[in-house]
Amino acid sequence: MTIDSAIGRVVPTTDADLAARREASRAEIGAPVTGHLPARGSDYAVLAREVRRAGLLHRRRRYYLYKTTAVTLAYLGGWVAFVLLGESWWQLGVAAFLAAVFAQFAFLGHDAGHRQIFASRRANYLYGLFAGNLGIGLSIGWWVSNHNRHHAHPNTEGADPDATGILAYSGERAAAGKGMRRFIFRYQGVLFFPMLLLEAGSLHYASARAVSRWPIAHRGWEGALLAAHLLGMVGVVFAVLPAGAAIAFLAVQQGLFGFYMGCTFAPNHKGMAVLTDDRSTDFLRRQVLTSRNVRGGWAVDTAMGGLNYQIEHHLFPSMPRPNLRHARPMVQDFCTRIGVPYHETGLFESYREALSHLHDAGKHADSTASSLG
């Protein structure tokens, strides 16, 4: 089980923004629009029309060509440096560099999974196979299936796989924990960052398990590319380094890769509204109230792969990454006009809020312990 994702049964692989499109087409869904806004359609339908008129859903192929080229060159350069450096403990620096490059490939795979790069589903899937399965050893088929459930039911216990994993987002879930899970729930605020060092291994396990057991499309290709990544990476590392140094290199590279990814995910939803039943909440409010944005400019945008614009991304999953920052002021203004809280904070404050929430929720695990005593 991943730190942010429970491994469950496969669901049909559908584009996550289909729910958003359905909302935009249903005039009867959502609270009535107030103020000077048009009264026609749901709140989300009105916002979607404004965003569409601004051209923010148009593809940005030139941006992704540049981004893919830069990340691919960094990936190849890292492995060339690894081979040239040879037997040296300075290889741990290369491991850290490749961990960051792996994360950037993961962000590109994420964008392909949401059909942000190409109009064609097939083209995005093939890109995902390249960036995910072959590049970093994560199944794009598994990820899309799992991630779409998250987008459909963000922070909804029992429906969002990210809210039903190894962490408890609510006191009720923490109180229901048993055994080792109860221990983790109780100390999850302290254990969160150390557990992230295991996240990459957990993601690899989830990918392999899904490809071997789930009815994922093109399982043969998915499995073959996962195997090619594993054999290629392990083979190169052990060919260049002695066994002890090779194991250390892989541990550092994978540990930091998972840590980086976890630090990127942490601010998105932890500490925001947790829903027990999202059917009574309209699409716009469900996405905005459960998401947090992170300020920081170009550096944060790059480091977090655009996921710092989590509100805009959840409202418009297929919006290309470079357009999210342009959508932000529009969404902020719209939320102000209809009275929906829009939460944005700095990076370190986002971690403080997330960890404080996990710590407070974890305290409820004591109620289970005391009742058993």
Rosetta blueprint (number, residue, H / E / L):
1 M L
2 T L
3 I L
4 D L
5 S L
6 A L
7 I L
8 G L
9 R L
10 V L
11 V L
12 P L
13 T L
14 T L
15 D L
16 A L
17 D L
18 L H
19 A H
20 A H
21 R H
22 R H
23 E H
24 A H
25 S H
26 R L
27 A L
28 E L
29 I L
30 G L
31 A L
32 P L
33 V L
34 T L
35 G L
36 H L
37 L L
38 P L
39 A L
40 R L
41 G L
42 S L
43 D H
44 Y H
45 A H
46 V H
47 L H
48 A H
49 R H
50 E H
51 V H
52 R H
53 R H
54 A L
55 G L
56 L L
57 L L
58 H L
59 R L
60 R L
61 R H
62 R H
63 Y H
64 Y H
65 L H
66 Y H
67 K H
68 T H
69 T H
70 A H
71 V H
72 T H
73 L H
74 A H
75 Y H
76 L H
77 G H
78 G H
79 W H
80 V H
81 A H
82 F H
83 V H
84 L H
85 L H
86 G L
87 E L
88 S L
89 W L
90 W L
91 Q H
92 L H
93 G H
94 V H
95 A H
96 A H
97 F H
98 L H
99 A H
100 A H
101 V H
102 F H
103 A H
104 Q H
105 F H
106 A H
107 F H
108 L H
109 G H
110 H H
111 D H
112 A H
113 G H
114 H L
115 R L
116 Q L
117 I L
118 F L
119 A L
120 S L
121 R H
122 R H
123 A H
124 N H
125 Y H
126 L H
127 Y H
128 G H
129 L H
130 F H
131 A H
132 G H
133 N H
134 L H
135 G H
136 I H
137 G L
138 L L
139 S L
140 I H
141 G H
142 W H
143 W H
144 V H
145 S H
146 N H
147 H H
148 N H
149 R H
150 H H
151 H H
152 A H
153 H L
154 P L
155 N L
156 T E
157 E L
158 G L
159 A L
160 D L
161 P H
162 D H
163 A H
164 T L
165 G L
166 I L
167 L L
168 A L
169 Y L
170 S L
171 G H
172 E H
173 R H
174 A H
175 A H
176 A L
177 G L
178 K L
179 G H
180 M H
181 R H
182 R H
183 F H
184 I H
185 F H
186 R H
187 Y L
188 Q H
189 G H
190 V H
191 L H
192 F H
193 F H
194 P H
195 M H
196 L H
197 L L
198 L L
199 E H
200 A H
201 G H
202 S H
203 L H
204 H H
205 Y H
206 A H
207 S H
208 A H
209 R H
210 A H
211 V H
212 S H
213 R H
214 W L
215 P L
216 I L
217 A L
218 H L
219 R H
220 G H
221 W H
222 E H
223 G H
224 A H
225 L H
226 L H
227 A H
228 A H
229 H H
230 L H
231 L H
232 G H
233 M H
234 V H
235 G H
236 V H
237 V H
238 F H
239 A H
240 V H
241 L L
242 P L
243 A H
244 G H
245 A H
246 A H
247 I H
248 A H
249 F H
250 L H
251 A H
252 V H
253 Q H
254 Q H
255 G H
256 L H
257 F H
258 G H
259 F H
260 Y H
261 M H
262 G H
263 C H
264 T H
265 F H
266 A H
267 P H
268 N H
269 H H
270 K L
271 G L
272 M L
273 A L
274 V L
275 L E
276 T L
277 D L
278 D H
279 R H
280 S H
281 T L
282 D L
283 F H
284 L H
285 R H
286 R H
287 Q H
288 V H
289 L H
290 T L
291 S L
292 R L
293 N E
294 V E
295 R L
296 G L
297 G H
298 W H
299 A H
300 V H
301 D H
302 T H
303 A H
304 M L
305 G L
306 G L
307 L L
308 N L
309 Y L
310 Q H
311 I H
312 E H
313 H H
314 H H
315 L H
316 F L
317 P L
318 S L
319 M L
320 P L
321 R H
322 P H
323 N H
324 L H
325 R H
326 H H
327 A H
328 R H
329 P H
330 M H
331 V H
332 Q H
333 D H
334 F H
335 C H
336 T H
337 R H
338 I H
339 G L
340 V L
341 P L
342 Y L
343 H L
344 E E
345 T E
346 G L
347 L H
348 F H
349 E H
350 S H
351 Y H
352 R H
353 E H
354 A H
355 L H
356 S H
357 H H
358 L H
359 H H
360 D H
361 A H
362 G H
363 K L
364 H L
365 A H
366 D H
367 S H
368 T H
369 A H
370 S H
371 S H
372 L H
373 G L
